[in-house]
Amino acid sequence: MDFFNLFANIPGTMVVVSPELKILAATDAYLKLTMRKREDIIGKHFLLEAFPDSQVSYEDNPVRKSLEKALQTKQTDYMDVIRYGITRSEEDGGGVYEGYWEASHTPVLDANGNVEYLIQHTSDVTEREKTKIALSVTENKFRFMAETLPQLVFTLSPEGNITYLNQRWATYSGVNTEDLMHNKRWNEIYDAKELESIVKKWSENFNKGQDIQLEVRKRSKDGQYRWFLCKSQPMRDEQGNIIMWAGSCTDIHDMRQMVQELLQSNEQMSALSDQVQIAYKQAETERKTLENLIMKAPAFFCLLDGPDHRYKLVNDKYQQLFPNRQLEGRTVAEAVPEVVEQGFIDILDNVYNTGKEFIAEEIPVKLDLHDTGKIDDVYLNFIYQALYDDTDKITGILVFGYVVDEQVKYRQKLQELGKA
């Protein structure tokens, strides 16, 4: 039997080296994976000649260390995933293929128990590792944006167990999120008499897999109760199975208090106040709750990069303010020129240069919403907040806010009626 021919045709990606790390044999699958010809590597030193790595010294080469460990221990050594560059031949396009690899080194012993050969089995896991890196970056980006939202954000497993709470929970309640994640100290946030009713209403919709919306009171760290609109909806896979729940709690205390004060001050205005409350609830109902946690957030949000305030990330709500404009990749002055004369570029410059945040409440901004040349006043609540790198250097600005046209118009209307 021709064992060399048999070995060469094994479908596994394997190479055999001597204790001196000279290549003795390789499977066809290994040659294809490493873009080499058999005559180019047989008899050559595995690391110094066949597969040299210009990025790391021979002594520090992790492959050499693994081979040496297998030689010394006479046991298979499994390497962690490494990034290793392989030089391509001219016919394969030249250059260096930077890939991620998994490998094991298995010693073959002779009759006296000495290592006669070492067999490397390797796999190219580049696509898998790049996918993991991309998922990690995406997760970190969403987590960062979730932490910047003013709402109390949470996610649940399909069974209803808490899997994530943003830091706003601890900031508001004074209870650390670790305790809340383990179902402790919730009695410090909810009134005991109300908690049973909240759990019952929540469970009814949760068990049906339906969107959930409740108005509840939460105790702040200073002992005061405030009203929150809590919404949650299930995320489903392609088969319709629930894979997680995402939700948020928005502070609506001031809105409720305003409505109550209006009702108490003038009974004749009760009908109009009811309309305000209904309109508010209807608007909240129609808005999706934190779809994909951030990009479908019920508020406009963007990241501006560098001193020229270039759009780096824009969510749907922000893009809806300018439905016909390309924002990402352009500066604010280029994409939204009408705000230049209104002084917003100067404000952005000041935030970028000083790090002092800028908060605007119910400020009218003149915008060409439909690119027709017609300027409209849009009332906004928003914040400009500086972003820092690891060296505390300002790298950009976070913009977060709400369109409050209806709120302003309703209040103006109510004020007009109150003066009549």
C-alpha positions as CSV (number, residue, x, y, z in Angstrom):
1,M,0.0,0.0,0.0
2,D,1.3,3.5,-0.9
3,F,0.9,5.2,2.4
4,F,2.3,8.5,1.1
5,N,-0.4,8.6,-1.6
6,L,-3.0,7.5,1.0
7,F,-1.9,10.3,3.4
8,A,-1.9,12.9,0.6
9,N,-5.5,12.2,-0.2
10,I,-6.9,12.3,3.3
11,P,-9.6,15.1,3.3
12,G,-8.1,16.6,6.5
13,T,-5.8,19.6,6.4
14,M,-2.6,18.0,7.9
15,V,1.1,18.4,7.6
16,V,3.8,16.1,9.1
17,V,7.1,17.6,10.4
18,S,10.2,16.1,12.0
19,P,11.4,17.0,15.5
20,E,13.7,19.5,13.8
21,L,10.5,21.1,12.3
22,K,11.4,20.0,8.7
23,I,8.2,19.3,6.6
24,L,8.0,15.6,5.6
25,A,4.5,15.3,4.1
26,A,1.3,17.3,3.6
27,T,-2.2,16.4,2.5
28,D,-3.6,17.9,-0.7
29,A,-6.3,19.7,1.4
30,Y,-3.5,21.3,3.5
31,L,-1.7,22.5,0.4
32,K,-4.9,24.0,-1.0
33,L,-5.6,25.7,2.3
34,T,-2.2,27.2,2.6
35,M,-1.8,28.0,-1.1
36,R,1.4,26.0,-1.5
37,K,2.8,23.3,-3.8
38,R,4.2,20.1,-2.3
39,E,7.6,20.6,-4.0
40,D,7.9,24.1,-2.5
41,I,7.7,23.0,1.1
42,I,8.8,19.4,1.5
43,G,12.2,19.3,3.3
44,K,12.0,22.9,4.4
45,H,11.9,24.3,7.9
46,F,8.2,24.7,8.8
47,L,8.4,28.2,10.2
48,L,11.7,29.7,9.0
49,E,11.4,28.7,5.3
50,A,7.9,27.4,4.4
51,F,5.7,29.7,6.5
52,P,7.7,32.6,8.0
53,D,5.8,35.3,9.9
54,S,7.3,38.7,9.5
55,Q,5.2,40.1,12.3
56,V,6.7,38.1,15.1
57,S,10.1,36.8,16.0
58,Y,10.9,33.1,15.7
59,E,11.3,32.8,19.5
60,D,7.9,34.4,20.1
61,N,6.1,32.6,17.4
62,P,3.1,30.9,19.0
63,V,3.2,28.0,16.5
64,R,6.8,27.2,17.5
65,K,5.9,27.3,21.2
66,S,3.0,24.8,20.6
67,L,5.2,22.5,18.6
68,E,7.9,22.6,21.3
69,K,5.3,21.9,24.0
70,A,4.1,18.8,22.1
71,L,7.7,17.6,21.7
72,Q,8.4,18.1,25.4
73,T,5.2,16.7,26.8
74,K,4.6,14.0,24.1
75,Q,0.9,15.0,24.2
76,T,-1.3,16.8,21.8
77,D,-1.2,20.6,22.2
78,Y,-4.2,22.6,21.2
79,M,-3.6,26.2,20.2
80,D,-5.8,29.2,20.8
81,V,-7.0,31.0,17.7
82,I,-4.2,33.0,16.3
83,R,-3.9,35.6,13.5
84,Y,-1.1,34.5,11.1
85,G,-0.1,35.9,7.7
86,I,0.7,33.5,4.8
87,T,2.5,34.8,1.8
88,R,0.6,34.1,-1.5
89,S,2.4,33.0,-4.6
90,E,2.2,35.3,-7.7
91,E,-0.3,32.9,-9.4
92,D,-2.5,33.3,-6.3
93,G,-2.4,37.1,-6.5
94,G,0.7,37.8,-4.4
95,G,0.7,39.7,-1.1
96,V,0.0,38.3,2.3
97,Y,-3.2,36.5,3.4
98,E,-4.0,37.6,7.0
99,G,-6.1,34.8,8.4
100,Y,-7.3,33.4,11.7
101,W,-6.3,29.8,12.4
102,E,-6.9,27.0,14.8
103,A,-4.3,24.2,15.0
104,S,-3.4,21.2,17.1
105,H,0.0,19.5,17.2
106,T,0.1,15.7,17.9
107,P,3.3,13.8,18.5
108,V,3.9,10.4,16.9
109,L,6.1,8.2,19.1
110,D,8.5,5.4,18.0
111,A,8.9,2.1,19.7
112,N,11.1,3.6,22.4
113,G,8.7,6.4,23.3
114,N,10.6,9.1,21.5
115,V,8.9,11.7,19.3
116,E,9.4,10.6,15.7
117,Y,7.0,13.0,13.9
118,L,4.6,15.8,14.7
119,I,1.3,16.1,12.9
120,Q,-0.3,19.6,12.6
121,H,-4.0,19.7,12.0
122,T,-5.1,23.2,11.1
123,S,-8.3,25.0,10.1
124,D,-8.9,28.5,8.6
125,V,-11.5,30.1,10.9
126,T,-11.2,33.6,9.4
127,E,-14.8,34.1,8.5
128,R,-16.0,32.8,11.9
129,E,-13.7,35.1,13.8
130,K,-14.5,38.1,11.7
131,T,-18.2,37.4,12.3
132,K,-17.5,37.2,16.1
133,I,-15.6,40.5,16.0
134,A,-18.4,42.2,13.9
135,L,-21.0,40.9,16.4
136,S,-19.0,42.1,19.3
137,V,-18.5,45.6,17.8
138,T,-22.3,45.8,17.0
139,E,-23.2,44.6,20.5
140,N,-20.8,47.2,22.1
141,K,-22.3,49.9,19.8
142,F,-25.8,49.1,20.8
143,R,-24.9,48.8,24.5
144,F,-23.2,52.2,24.3
145,M,-26.2,53.8,22.7
146,A,-28.6,52.1,25.2
147,E,-26.5,53.6,28.0
148,T,-26.9,57.1,26.6
149,L,-30.7,57.0,26.3
150,P,-32.6,58.8,29.1
151,Q,-35.1,56.0,29.4
152,L,-34.7,53.0,31.7
153,V,-33.9,50.3,29.2
154,F,-34.2,46.6,29.7
155,T,-34.2,43.2,27.9
156,L,-35.6,39.9,28.9
157,S,-35.1,36.3,27.9
158,P,-38.0,34.4,26.2
159,E,-38.8,33.0,29.7
160,G,-39.0,36.5,31.2
161,N,-35.7,36.6,33.1
162,I,-33.8,40.0,33.1
163,T,-30.8,39.9,30.8
164,Y,-29.9,43.6,30.7
165,L,-30.6,46.8,32.5
166,N,-28.9,50.1,31.6
167,Q,-27.3,52.3,34.2
168,R,-30.2,54.7,34.2
169,W,-32.0,52.2,36.6
170,A,-29.3,52.6,39.2
171,T,-29.0,56.4,38.6
172,Y,-32.7,56.9,39.1
173,S,-33.5,54.4,41.9
174,G,-30.2,54.3,43.8
175,V,-30.4,50.4,43.6
176,N,-27.5,48.8,41.8
177,T,-28.4,46.9,38.7
178,E,-26.7,43.7,39.9
179,D,-29.3,43.3,42.7
180,L,-32.2,44.0,40.3
181,M,-30.8,41.5,37.8
182,H,-31.1,38.9,40.5
183,N,-34.7,39.9,41.4
184,K,-33.7,41.6,44.6
185,R,-34.8,45.0,46.1
186,W,-37.6,45.7,43.6
187,N,-39.7,46.6,46.6
188,E,-37.4,49.7,46.9
189,I,-38.7,50.9,43.5
190,Y,-42.4,49.8,43.4
191,D,-45.0,50.3,46.1
192,A,-45.8,46.9,47.6
193,K,-49.6,47.4,47.1
194,E,-49.1,48.3,43.5
195,L,-46.5,45.7,42.6
196,E,-49.0,42.8,42.7
197,S,-51.3,44.5,40.2
198,I,-48.3,45.5,37.9
199,V,-47.1,41.9,37.9
200,K,-50.5,40.6,37.1
201,K,-51.1,42.9,34.1
202,W,-47.6,42.4,32.8
203,S,-47.9,38.6,33.0
204,E,-51.3,38.5,31.2
205,N,-49.7,40.1,28.0
206,F,-46.3,38.4,28.4
207,N,-47.9,34.9,28.4
208,K,-49.8,35.8,25.3
209,G,-46.6,37.1,23.6
210,Q,-48.3,40.5,23.0
211,D,-46.8,44.0,23.2
212,I,-47.0,45.3,26.7
213,Q,-47.7,48.9,27.8
214,L,-48.3,50.0,31.4
215,E,-48.2,53.3,33.3
216,V,-46.6,52.7,36.6
217,R,-45.1,54.7,39.5
218,K,-41.4,54.2,40.4
219,R,-39.7,55.5,43.5
220,S,-36.6,57.6,43.0
221,K,-33.5,57.4,45.2
222,D,-34.7,60.5,47.1
223,G,-38.0,58.7,47.9
224,Q,-40.2,60.5,45.5
225,Y,-42.6,58.6,43.2
226,R,-42.7,59.5,39.5
227,W,-45.0,58.1,36.7
228,F,-43.4,56.1,33.9
229,L,-44.8,54.7,30.6
230,C,-43.3,51.2,30.4
231,K,-43.4,49.4,27.1
232,S,-42.0,46.1,25.9
233,Q,-42.3,44.0,22.8
234,P,-41.1,40.6,21.7
235,M,-38.4,40.1,19.1
236,R,-39.1,37.0,17.0
237,D,-37.0,34.8,14.7
238,E,-38.0,33.9,11.1
239,Q,-40.2,31.1,12.5
240,G,-42.1,33.5,14.7
241,N,-40.5,32.2,17.9
242,I,-39.7,34.8,20.6
243,I,-36.0,35.1,21.1
244,M,-36.0,38.1,23.5
245,W,-38.0,41.0,24.8
246,A,-36.9,44.6,24.6
247,G,-38.4,47.5,26.4
248,S,-38.1,50.9,28.1
249,C,-39.6,53.1,30.8
250,T,-40.1,56.7,29.9
251,D,-40.7,59.4,32.5
252,I,-44.1,60.9,31.9
253,H,-44.6,62.4,35.3
254,D,-44.5,66.0,34.2
255,M,-47.0,65.4,31.4
256,R,-49.4,63.6,33.8
257,Q,-49.0,66.3,36.4
258,M,-49.6,69.1,33.9
259,V,-52.8,67.4,32.8
260,Q,-54.0,66.9,36.3
261,E,-53.3,70.5,37.2
262,L,-55.3,71.6,34.2
263,L,-58.2,69.4,35.2
264,Q,-58.2,70.6,38.8
265,S,-57.9,74.3,37.9
266,N,-60.9,74.5,35.5
267,E,-63.6,71.8,35.1
268,Q,-64.7,73.4,31.8
269,M,-61.3,72.4,30.3
270,S,-61.6,68.7,31.3
271,A,-62.7,67.7,27.8
272,L,-59.7,69.3,26.2
273,S,-57.4,67.8,28.8
274,D,-58.8,64.4,28.1
275,Q,-58.0,64.9,24.4
276,V,-54.5,65.9,25.3
277,Q,-54.1,62.7,27.3
278,I,-55.7,60.5,24.6
279,A,-53.5,62.1,21.9
280,Y,-50.4,61.5,24.0
281,K,-51.3,57.9,24.7
282,Q,-52.1,57.3,21.0
283,A,-48.8,58.7,19.9
284,E,-46.9,56.5,22.4
285,T,-48.9,53.4,21.4
286,E,-48.0,53.9,17.7
287,R,-44.3,54.3,18.4
288,K,-42.4,51.0,18.4
289,T,-40.5,50.3,21.6
290,L,-36.8,50.3,21.1
291,E,-36.8,48.2,17.9
292,N,-33.3,46.6,17.8
293,L,-32.7,48.5,21.1
294,I,-31.4,51.7,19.5
295,M,-31.8,52.3,15.8
296,K,-35.6,52.3,16.1
297,A,-35.6,54.4,19.4
298,P,-38.5,56.8,19.8
299,A,-36.2,59.8,19.7
300,F,-33.8,61.2,17.2
301,F,-30.1,60.3,17.7
302,C,-26.9,60.8,15.9
303,L,-23.1,60.8,16.3
304,L,-21.0,63.6,14.9
305,D,-17.4,62.9,14.3
306,G,-14.4,65.3,14.4
307,P,-14.2,69.1,14.6
308,D,-16.1,69.5,11.3
309,H,-19.1,67.6,12.9
310,R,-19.5,64.9,10.2
311,Y,-22.4,62.5,10.5
312,K,-21.1,59.1,11.6
313,L,-24.3,57.4,12.8
314,V,-27.9,58.4,12.2
315,N,-31.0,56.6,13.5
316,D,-34.4,56.5,11.7
317,K,-36.0,59.2,13.8
318,Y,-33.2,61.7,12.9
319,Q,-33.3,60.7,9.2
320,Q,-37.1,61.4,9.2
321,L,-36.4,65.0,9.9
322,F,-34.7,65.1,6.5
323,P,-36.2,62.3,4.4
324,N,-34.7,63.4,1.1
325,R,-31.1,64.1,2.3
326,Q,-28.0,62.1,2.5
327,L,-26.6,62.7,6.0
328,E,-24.0,60.0,6.9
329,G,-20.5,61.0,5.7
330,R,-21.4,64.7,5.3
331,T,-20.9,67.5,7.7
332,V,-23.8,69.2,9.4
333,A,-23.0,72.4,7.5
334,E,-23.1,70.5,4.2
335,A,-26.2,68.4,4.9
336,V,-28.3,71.0,6.8
337,P,-27.1,74.4,5.7
338,E,-30.2,76.2,7.1
339,V,-28.9,75.7,10.6
340,V,-25.6,77.6,10.0
341,E,-27.1,81.1,10.2
342,Q,-29.1,80.0,13.3
343,G,-25.9,79.6,15.2
344,F,-26.0,75.8,15.8
345,I,-22.5,75.3,14.2
346,D,-21.1,77.8,16.7
347,I,-22.8,75.9,19.5
348,L,-21.4,72.5,18.2
349,D,-17.9,74.1,18.0
350,N,-18.2,75.3,21.6
351,V,-19.2,71.8,22.8
352,Y,-16.4,70.2,20.9
353,N,-13.8,72.7,22.1
354,T,-14.8,72.9,25.8
355,G,-16.6,69.7,26.5
356,K,-19.5,71.6,28.1
357,E,-22.8,70.0,27.1
358,F,-25.6,72.1,25.6
359,I,-29.2,71.4,26.5
360,A,-32.1,73.0,24.7
361,E,-35.8,72.7,25.7
362,E,-38.6,73.5,23.3
363,I,-36.3,75.5,21.1
364,P,-37.7,76.4,17.6
365,V,-35.4,75.4,14.8
366,K,-36.0,76.5,11.3
367,L,-35.7,73.5,8.9
368,D,-36.4,72.9,5.2
369,L,-38.1,69.6,6.0
370,H,-38.9,68.6,2.4
371,D,-36.1,70.3,0.5
372,T,-38.7,72.6,-1.2
373,G,-37.2,75.9,0.0
374,K,-40.1,76.3,2.5
375,I,-38.8,76.8,6.0
376,D,-40.8,75.4,9.0
377,D,-40.4,76.0,12.7
378,V,-39.8,72.7,14.4
379,Y,-39.8,72.7,18.2
380,L,-37.1,70.4,19.7
381,N,-35.8,69.2,23.1
382,F,-32.2,68.1,22.5
383,I,-28.8,67.8,24.0
384,Y,-25.3,68.1,22.5
385,Q,-22.8,66.0,24.6
386,A,-19.1,65.6,23.9
387,L,-17.7,62.1,23.2
388,Y,-14.2,61.2,24.5
389,D,-11.6,58.6,23.6
390,D,-9.5,56.6,26.0
391,T,-7.1,59.6,26.5
392,D,-10.0,62.0,27.4
393,K,-9.7,63.8,24.1
394,I,-12.9,64.9,22.5
395,T,-13.6,63.1,19.3
396,G,-17.1,64.0,18.5
397,I,-20.6,64.9,19.7
398,L,-23.6,62.9,20.6
399,V,-27.0,64.4,19.7
400,F,-30.1,63.1,21.3
401,G,-33.6,64.6,21.5
402,Y,-37.3,64.7,20.7
403,V,-39.6,66.7,18.5
404,V,-42.0,68.4,20.8
405,D,-44.2,70.3,18.3
406,E,-47.4,68.8,19.7
407,Q,-46.5,69.4,23.3
408,V,-45.7,73.1,22.6
409,K,-48.8,73.6,20.5
410,Y,-51.1,72.0,23.0
411,R,-49.7,74.1,25.8
412,Q,-49.9,77.3,23.7
413,K,-53.5,76.4,22.9
414,L,-54.3,75.7,26.6
415,Q,-52.7,79.0,27.6
416,E,-54.8,80.8,25.0
417,L,-57.9,79.2,26.3
418,G,-57.0,80.0,29.8
419,K,-56.6,83.7,29.0
420,A,-60.0,83.8,27.1
